[in-house]
């Protein structure tokens, strides 16, 4: 039986953080940097005056107080009870003259959180994402950066089946992960998903009071005709505010999870966005287990990368890594790049700019004889 297995970073399906849609890299990184700083400050047990001033500055700069569906702010502070004596701040003035005064004295003084502002994607973007999934037509598709399980189901029924007329997947599963932006790891399958194990609560060996995985490392068990197949889904620490040591610690834990899964079934693979190139310490850690990258198989003849313009191995951050027992079963390996908009890439005729690209990741797939 031939089974096609794929991974695709979909960069959200229906709603995307406004910061990720900024065309200028510098502006995007400025928003993300301010967001990371704001989250760090908000988690302080006590706010000194200098902290309050910086919190207020970031909130004012990014309109993080504004509820505006037509022009959502890039950062938003969600206060559960603003104006009830338990909020973080109060505002005065309006429009560009709005001023923010931080009234809470520390994290326990208010209830709420900061999040990246989001807006709805243009239907063309969603259809282009669906077109990539449709063209790949995987039997098992690991989906990275998906909002939640119901969003995955909505994409399955409304986009794949409804807008594109393709048969929907009978099974989909997603467990919300640790990322505060709500970007999670899910799976679409034509074969029954018989179990899932989460590693949400694994802790960092260097910081036992902190969660290890930026998202999760779910173990999806798929029932095939023979031995069950276990797919370890990944989205390791990004290179924004880079922390290679954390990414390496995550990879080491993935290697441990892989070894344990291999004791239950010989058919195990690691897939997803590892956020690092093939020469990195994190990916080397996984290779030392015996896992092999499908893009190194003789049947693969595509671009060396999977992200951006895909022209270099430095652009390779998406992987399907196979256990030794699966490697001899490889029939074909491919990379679907037509959802990208990048120099030298032949895009779908419906992808005319970065704003309507399906993703800035290609979809990687492998056909196995199982």
C-alpha positions in Angstrom: 0.0 0.0 0.0 1.4 3.4 -1.0 1.0 6.1 1.6 1.9 9.7 1.0 3.0 11.6 4.2 3.6 15.4 4.1 4.3 18.3 6.4 3.2 21.9 5.6 3.6 25.0 7.7 0.3 26.7 6.8 1.1 30.0 8.7 -2.5 30.0 10.1 -5.5 29.1 8.0 -8.2 31.8 8.5 -6.6 34.4 10.8 -3.0 35.6 10.8 -1.2 38.0 13.2 -1.1 41.4 11.4 2.7 41.6 12.1 3.3 38.6 10.0 1.7 40.3 7.0 3.9 43.3 7.1 5.9 43.4 3.8 9.0 45.1 5.4 11.1 42.7 7.5 12.4 45.5 9.8 8.9 46.6 10.7 7.7 43.0 11.3 10.7 42.4 13.6 10.1 45.6 15.4 6.6 44.6 16.3 7.7 41.1 17.4 10.6 42.5 19.4 8.3 45.0 21.2 5.8 42.2 21.8 8.4 39.9 23.4 9.6 42.8 25.6 6.0 43.7 26.6 5.2 40.1 27.6 8.4 39.9 29.7 7.6 43.1 31.5 4.0 42.1 32.1 5.2 38.9 33.8 7.2 40.8 36.4 5.9 40.3 40.0 6.4 44.0 40.7 6.3 46.9 38.3 8.9 49.6 39.0 8.2 53.1 37.7 10.6 52.5 34.8 8.7 49.3 33.9 5.4 51.1 34.0 6.7 53.8 31.6 8.0 51.2 29.2 4.8 49.2 29.3 2.8 52.4 28.6 5.2 53.4 25.8 4.8 50.0 24.0 1.0 50.0 24.5 0.7 53.6 23.1 3.1 52.9 20.2 1.1 49.9 18.9 -2.4 51.0 20.0 -2.5 47.9 22.1 -5.6 49.3 23.8 -7.6 49.5 20.6 -10.6 47.3 19.7 -10.8 48.0 16.0 -11.9 45.2 13.6 -11.3 47.4 10.6 -7.7 48.3 11.6 -6.6 45.8 14.3 -3.6 46.8 16.3 -0.4 44.7 15.8 -0.4 44.1 19.6 -3.4 43.9 21.9 -3.6 43.8 25.7 -6.7 41.8 26.7 -7.8 42.9 30.2 -10.5 40.7 31.6 -11.9 43.4 33.8 -10.7 46.8 32.6 -12.1 49.7 34.5 -13.1 47.5 37.4 -10.2 48.2 39.6 -8.3 45.1 38.4 -7.0 46.3 35.1 -3.5 46.9 33.9 -3.9 50.5 32.6 -6.3 53.3 31.9 -6.4 55.6 29.0 -7.1 59.3 28.4 -7.6 61.2 25.2 -8.4 59.7 21.9 -6.9 58.8 18.5 -3.2 59.8 18.2 -3.5 61.7 21.5 -4.3 58.7 23.5 -2.2 58.4 26.7 -1.8 55.3 28.7 -1.3 55.2 32.5 -0.3 51.8 34.0 -2.3 51.4 37.3 -1.3 47.9 38.3 1.7 47.5 40.6 2.6 44.0 39.4 1.4 40.8 37.7 -1.0 39.8 40.5 -2.6 43.3 40.2 -4.5 42.6 37.0 -6.0 39.7 35.1 -5.4 39.4 31.3 -2.7 38.9 28.8 -0.9 40.4 25.7 -1.4 38.9 22.3 -0.5 39.7 18.7 -3.4 41.4 16.9 -5.0 39.3 14.1 -7.1 39.9 11.1 -9.0 37.7 8.7 -7.0 36.4 5.7 -8.2 37.2 2.3 -10.2 34.3 0.8 -7.6 34.1 -2.0 -4.9 33.3 0.5 -7.0 30.6 2.1 -7.8 29.1 -1.3 -4.1 29.1 -2.2 -3.3 27.3 1.0 -6.0 24.8 0.1 -4.6 24.5 -3.4 -1.2 23.4 -2.0 -2.9 20.8 0.2 -5.0 19.7 -2.7 -2.1 19.3 -5.1 0.0 17.4 -2.6 -3.0 15.2 -1.8 -1.3 13.5 1.1 -2.8 10.6 2.9 -1.4 11.9 6.2 -0.6 15.6 6.4 1.1 17.2 9.5 -0.2 20.8 9.7 2.0 23.4 11.4 0.8 26.8 12.6 -2.9 26.1 12.7 -5.2 28.0 15.0 -7.2 25.2 16.5 -8.9 21.9 15.7 -12.2 23.5 14.7 -10.3 25.8 12.3 -8.7 22.7 10.8 -12.1 21.1 10.4 -13.5 24.3 8.8 -10.6 24.3 6.3 -11.2 20.7 5.6 -14.9 21.0 4.9 -15.3 24.6 3.6 -12.1 25.0 1.6 -10.9 21.6 0.5 -14.3 20.0 0.0 -16.4 23.2 -0.5 -14.4 25.7 -2.5 -12.0 23.2 -4.2 -14.3 20.2 -4.6 -11.8 17.8 -3.2 -12.7 14.9 -0.9 -12.3 16.0 2.7 -10.2 14.2 5.3 -12.2 11.9 7.5 -9.9 12.4 10.5 -8.3 15.5 11.9 -6.8 16.2 15.3 -5.1 19.0 17.1 -4.3 19.7 20.8 -3.7 23.4 21.8 -0.1 24.0 22.5 2.1 26.3 24.6 2.4 29.2 22.1 0.5 32.2 23.3 -0.3 33.2 19.7 -2.4 30.1 19.3 -0.3 28.5 16.5 -0.5 24.7 17.0 0.4 21.4 15.4 -2.4 19.3 13.9 -2.9 16.4 11.5 -5.2 15.5 8.7 -5.5 11.8 7.8 -7.3 9.4 5.5 -6.4 6.6 8.0 -7.8 6.3 11.5 -6.0 8.3 14.2 -6.1 5.8 17.1 -4.3 7.8 19.8 -2.3 11.0 20.6 0.2 11.6 23.3 1.0 15.2 24.2 4.3 16.6 25.6 2.9 20.0 26.5 4.0 19.6 30.1 7.6 18.5 29.5 10.0 20.8 31.4 13.3 22.4 30.4 16.2 20.5 32.1 18.0 23.8 32.6 14.9 25.5 33.9 12.7 23.0 35.6 9.9 25.5 36.3 9.5 26.3 32.5 7.8 24.3 29.8 10.3 22.9 27.2 8.4 22.9 24.0 7.4 26.2 22.4 4.4 24.5 21.0 4.3 20.7 21.7 5.6 17.5 20.3 2.5 15.5 19.8 2.7 11.7 19.0 0.0 10.8 16.6 -0.6 7.1 16.1 -2.1 6.2 12.8 -3.7 2.7 12.1 -2.5 1.2 8.8 -2.9 -2.3 7.5 0.3 -3.5 9.2 2.2 -1.9 12.1 0.8 1.3 13.4 2.6 4.5 12.2 3.7 7.1 14.8 4.2 10.7 13.6 6.0 13.0 15.9 4.9 16.5 15.0 7.3 19.4 15.7 7.6 23.2 15.5 10.8 24.0 17.4 11.9 27.4 18.8 12.0 30.0 16.1 15.1 32.0 15.3 13.3 35.2 16.3 14.9 36.2 19.6 17.0 33.2 18.9 17.8 30.6 21.6 19.8 27.8 19.9 20.3 26.1 23.3 16.6 25.9 23.8 16.1 24.5 20.3 18.9 21.9 21.0 17.2 20.9 24.3 13.9 20.5 22.4 15.6 18.3 19.8 17.2 16.2 22.5 13.8 15.6 24.0 12.3 14.8 20.6 15.1 12.2 20.2 14.1 10.6 23.5 10.5 10.5 22.5 11.4 9.0 19.2 13.4 6.2 20.8 10.6 5.4 23.2 8.1 5.3 20.3 10.4 3.0 18.4 10.0 0.4 21.1 6.2 0.3 20.4 6.5 0.2 16.6 9.3 0.3 14.0 7.3 2.7 11.9 8.1 6.1 13.4 8.9 9.4 11.8 9.6 13.0 12.9 8.1 15.8 10.8 7.5 19.5 10.9 9.3 22.8 11.2 12.6 22.4 13.1 13.5 26.1 12.5 17.1 25.1 11.8 19.2 24.1 8.8 20.7 20.6 8.3 24.1 21.5 9.7 22.7 22.8 13.0 23.3 21.1 16.3 19.5 20.5 16.8 19.1 18.6 13.5 22.3 16.7 14.1 21.0 15.6 17.4 18.0 14.0 15.7 20.2 12.4 13.0 22.3 10.7 15.6 19.3 8.5 16.5 19.4 7.0 13.0 16.6 9.1 11.6 17.2 10.1 7.9 16.0 13.1 6.0 13.8 12.3 3.0 15.3 15.2 1.0 18.6 13.2 1.1 17.0 10.3 -0.7 18.1 9.6 -4.3 14.5 10.0 -5.5 14.5 13.7 -4.5 15.5 16.2 -7.3 14.0 19.5 -6.1 15.2 22.7 -4.4 17.6 22.3 -1.5 15.5 24.5 0.8 11.9 24.6 2.1 11.4 28.2 3.1 11.6 31.6 1.4 13.1 31.1 -2.0 14.3 27.6 -1.2 17.5 28.1 -3.1 19.9 27.1 -0.3 20.3 24.5 2.4 20.2 27.5 4.8 16.6 27.9 3.7 15.8 24.3 4.7 13.8 24.2 8.0 11.0 21.7 7.3 11.7 18.0 7.6 10.3 14.5 7.3 12.8 12.2 9.1 12.3 8.5 8.8 13.3 5.6 11.0 15.7 3.0 9.6 12.8 0.6 9.0 10.9 3.1 6.9 13.8 4.3 4.8 13.9 1.2 2.4 10.1 1.8 1.7 10.6 5.3 0.1 9.2 5.4 -3.4 9.3 9.1 -4.1 10.1 12.5 -2.4 8.7 15.8 -3.5 8.5 19.5 -2.6 5.4 21.6 -3.5 6.7 25.2 -4.0 4.0 26.7 -6.1 2.2 28.2 -3.1 5.3 30.5 -2.5 5.9 33.9 -4.1 9.7 34.2 -4.3 12.4 34.9 -6.9 13.0 32.0 -9.2 9.9 30.1 -7.9 7.2 29.2 -10.4 4.0 30.0 -8.5 0.4 29.1 -9.0 -1.3 31.5 -11.4 -3.4 32.6 -8.3 -0.3 33.5 -6.3 0.7 37.0 -7.6 2.4 38.5 -4.5 3.6 37.7 -1.0 0.3 38.9 0.4 -1.7 36.2 -1.4 0.9 33.4 -1.1 -0.2 30.3 0.6 2.7 30.4 3.0 6.4 31.2 3.0 7.0 27.5 3.5 6.8 24.8 0.8 5.0 21.5 1.5 7.4 18.5 1.8 6.1 14.9 1.1 7.2 11.4 0.8 5.6 8.3 -0.7 6.1 5.1 1.3 5.3 1.5 0.4 3.6 0.3 3.6 
